[in-house]
Amino acid sequence: MAIQPLLILLLGPIILALPVYILGRSNPSIAKWSTTGIVLLTSLYSFYLWFFNFIGRNIYSGVSGDKVDGFVMHYKTDWIAEAGISFSVGVDGLSMPLLVLTQVVFLVSIVSSYFVKDQEATYYALLLVLLSGIVGTFVALDLLLFYVAWELVLVPMFFLIHIWGGDNRKYAAIKFFIYTHLASLFMLIGLFVIYIEGGNTFYLPKLKQNFTGPVDIQTVQIIFLLVFVGFVTKFPQVPVHTWLPDAHVQAPSPASAILAGLLLKMGGYGLIRIGFWLFSDSTNKNGVPFFRTPAGEDIRLLIAIIGLISMIYPAFIALRQDDLKRMIAYSSISHMGIVLLGLAAYNPMGFNAAMFMMIAHGVISPGLFLLSGIIEHNTKSHTRLMSKVGGLGHKMPFTTGLFVFLGFASAGLPGLAGFIAEFTAFLAMFQDDFLGEEYILIPVLAVLSVIITAGYYLWAIQRVLFNEATDELEKSQPAKWWEIGPILILAIFTLVLGILPGQVWEILDNWSQDFFN
Amino acid sequence: MVSDVVLANLAWATIAIPFITGITLLLMSLFEIKGDKKYSEKFTGSLGVAGLAGSWIVSLVVLVQFFKEKVTHKSTIGHVNQEFDFLPSVSGSFKWGILLDPLSVVFLVLLTTIATVIHFYASEYMTQDPAYTRFFGTMNFFTGSMLGFVLASNLFMAFIFWELLGFSSYLLIGFYWQKRSAASAAKKAFLYNKIGDISFLIGIAIIWNKTLEATGSATLSYLDLAEMMEHGDLRFNDFIVPALLIFGGAIGKSAQFPLFGWLPEAMEGPTPVSALLHSSTMVKAGLFLIARNYYLFYVHADGKPIINLSDGKLSGVIAEFGLNSNSFNAANAIVWIGVITALAGGLMALTATDIKKVLAFSTISQLGYIALAMGAGGLTAGMFHLISHATFKSLLFLCAGAVIHSVHSNEMTKMGGLKRYMPYTYWTMLIGLLGLSGVPLMNGFWSKDAVLLALQTNEEIVLGEVAYVIAVLTAGLTAFYSTKLFLLVFHGEPRYDKDHVHPTKTGMRMRISLVILASLVVIESLWWTIGTIIDTDGSRNDYWNFEYALGTLFHSHGGEFKVSAAIFPTVVGLIGISFAYAVYGNKRLDWMRTRPLVISAEKVITNRFGVDQAILWVAETPVMGIGDFFQKIDVEVIDAFIIDSLITNGSHRLADMSDTFDNEWIDGTVDKTGIQIRQGGYLFRRIQRGQTSYYARIMTGSLATILVVFTFVRFV
């Protein structure tokens, strides 16, 4: 049997978690360094796989030898054959960038976890389990495997918040768990309906095939709404978003980085994969694609409205936050609203924008969370409150520079990753006949909310970084390499994605062109 | 022969050089922080100046080669357009690109020339500043952004550099970030600009969508759009809204009414920054955008010059396009916003006492002038005034910088009598102010005249006569405050603190810069004067008449100077000068300053007509109020009510109910059954007596009963 690259990425970390834990019990630094080593290797490997399989080739056109059912690096074996359950993995243009992103975000989160001195072995072992869970979500081609991976993510994340979190960590951890778990029950019902309606199989390409052509619109609508509830809570969007600020505020900053960088993207990925991709070829009796039928347009309108509200409402709240992390958390919700709006536009550019937004936000927001972690560690009373911290520029110039850089990146400065996604998402909305003409107010309001975004970032930058230094910063020292290095890596990614988005964009564009053909 | 590719590559180099030096310097400033090391000012300053000087030299090569290659014959003016994919997509790609045509090339040279002089000046002005390296890094980055914007071939790339311009101006205005006022000013500038950017962005999105609808493949390229507009693939009427939105971008960046409030605050940056910001970058970007997208604002037909809407023969074309007078709203809006801005800026400059703020308000006023010219169809006139303004305003700011450097104060009330100490500054500033006030035969005179002429001859403008009168009045105001500034700074009694302030001579490099810019003003004045006089025969077949040449190059019209039309504005200007002299010079009319009417008018004006307060109020009261309100919803409705009350309490209630059900119904039933059985047991226990005779009796009785029943059953 040939080496299955995705199995290495999927199962490697979880298998190594136990030895890391056992060895780390006696000597915590083994846990620290071996985890760093493992994730460094998987990161490099995922980059290799990306270059090897995607750069310069369109996996949808021409003959691509190793492509099975539209997926590369495909692997499938029976799991519970009688029930139509298989163990199948594979990636395409949608999941591969997210897979690489996962590795990068994990690498930087692990390096910036070096401040953890409490139960290190458990901490790093949990991170490895978490990594497997997230990778599993992105590569699973079987709905049951997807669900298992999805639920697997909750457990380590719960403990990361619960054990290493802030003062109110127990409340936040339980809130996080209940919210996402309750939502995934809706999703589970949805998955069962898919299983029953889709010909008793959990294998995604097969399901997509079975949903091709005329289908019962009502059923698809119900399925969509069920899985939408599940994914949108993870995403999270108004009004099921309140777990996120609490979880972020209480979680240790590396866990925040993973939470913002990857856990939110799981929701977005799931929505695109199961909500949209699965039904991309479904039509009504007259051959109109599902999402262009009145029922489908209702769904798109619903998504657009939720996206719009989620863009504006948290932006206003972020304006009034005193806690830096809380502000960034609300800003995350606001940015995820753009993803929904891009999807609602339902054209290739909108999809590209939505996917690009997930990647861009996946490198920008972890950086911001890690920065707020650095600020917290360097203040006298370990605070992140903007009213108490001020004049950081005098004490920590590098941190200040990176904060300005990433803050502006998040506010959509051209030349950086966030802008590409924002700009194209807005254009895509105006381009759509449905949103751009009938409901033109939605894109216009969405664009206007950018002012608010710029407003809260500028305000935060002015309050925290500029002015005179407050006495909170008396003992602060310039950041250490393992604090600043990871953020620098994320900043470089932000810049490269902003200046040369072509490579990633092309992969996304190939995927969405295939989607719409 | 130089091929198009080489020309385009040279143009890329003009953008790249300042960016490279800028980013290098910024990285160096990071290392300075890290290693507690200080690079010598000589080295970093030279690198900063060299970045611009290199760009300037290349831009001159571009200018010469472009005119040699492309402007061979006046009727066929070529262009170089080089584009490649930035975001490739099947349904229309976003592109990087360079467009070289007379408009961009002329602006390119103007920009690099002035920016180089300002950098040279700053290399002395900024000495001893701890952040010397960072200053030059940001300045180069800023100029590079402007160059990218000027040379961009499409709206997408223009927007990218437009935003970068906003960002780097944020860094420059907030250069002294330790100061609260500077940090606030930077934030204010960025947010005001952002409002304009949003408008610009929506405009781009609509244009993108409309071209996609019209042709099936979307484009944002200037040339494509102009061509499609000309050939009627796109309907002019459909583009009124995007035109207004794009002008909205210009309102933000070019500080037009009502978003002019950020510009005076932007004086918080070092003076060279102000000079650069006000002369040929940033604030000119918005106006350049209008010139670049002229096809959105004017009807254009048959490749003929841009149409002056009053031109009689065009009525046919207008009819052909199905336009009525309502269709000119976009152009009219520009004219009137320009008029209001010009007047408001002029009035505010009258009352300001800070020397840099006077110049800043004056910039606002002059920007309004340029905008109204462009709105009235005078693309050439607008660009003409833009060029002359860029020259004399950069000179004036640098002079002001020299004055501030010398007396360590911005307030004109603390200056006076400086003529003795700084002769160079005195004479160069005099030249700049003569240009600004439009004294006959100076460069400002010719360009201002062109602006007024464009306004006067366009009959499509709503209330055009009123606009004209206001514009002329503004010319008078300009002359007034220019004279006032000059008299207060250089003449009269010294009012500075003589014990601590000792005015010094201007430094060498600063002096050289002032002389260079002053001679540029003189050269322009001479060239344009001679050109106009020579051209009186009407043959116009040479490029001596600068305005006419510009008009030809821009496919527009220009050079229709008429003495009769110039008399009125000139007289008003001279009245302004003599009036100012009467008030501030020989003080004959000094009493007027204490009149209650004047004082209350002053109050209104110094409050900037309440526009700024209104915007601030909106930002503080409703916006923050909404924030608080949403926050409240989050905490009190979603979290407290839905989550805590409904879901948490609900599930508690549900649990209680289940508990009750469990206890009372399920358990209760079981218990009750048990109790019943037990009670039945008690009942039956009574018959278990253990007495044989009793059992025998029961048994007999039972058997008898059975027998009776059976018998009965059988026989019935």
Interface residues (C-beta under 8 A of the other chain):
Chain A: K175 P239 T242 Y313 P314 F316 I317 A318 L319 R320 Q321 N347 P348 M349 N352 G391 G393 H394 P397 F398 G401 F408 L413 P414 G415 F419 I420 F423 T424 F426 L427 M429 F430 Q431 G436 P443 V444 V447 L448 V450 I451 I452 A454 G455 L458 W459 Q462 L465 F466 N467 E468 P501 G502 W505 E506 D509 Q513
Chain B: L30 I33 K34 D85 F86 L87 P88 S89 V90 S91 F94 F159 I160 F161 E163 L164 F167 G174 W177 Q178 R180 A183 S184 K187 F190 L191 K194 I195 I198 L201 I202 I204 A205 I206 W208 N209 L212 A218 A619 V623 M624 I626 G627 D628 F629 F630 Q631 D634 I638 D639 I642 I643
